[in-house]
Amino acid sequence: MSTVTFRVTDEEKSFIQSMADLNGQTLSELARTKLLEGLEDQIDMGLYEKAMKAHEEKDESISHQDMLRELGL
């Protein structure tokens, strides 16, 4: 396992430690999980934006009424 070090102010460390305690985690566990979650969210948002752009360029959606009519309902 590797080690990553980053600098924070005393106030930031105190806050991060308080949040780790609140979540029943070590400071390391909290930092690792929140960093990875944030990066995964960034990837998800990029994929969402790409999909929405493709959808907007070729919008094939239809109204609810048109769908009912198409299904014969």
Beta strands, then each sheet from edge to edge (+ up, - down):
end
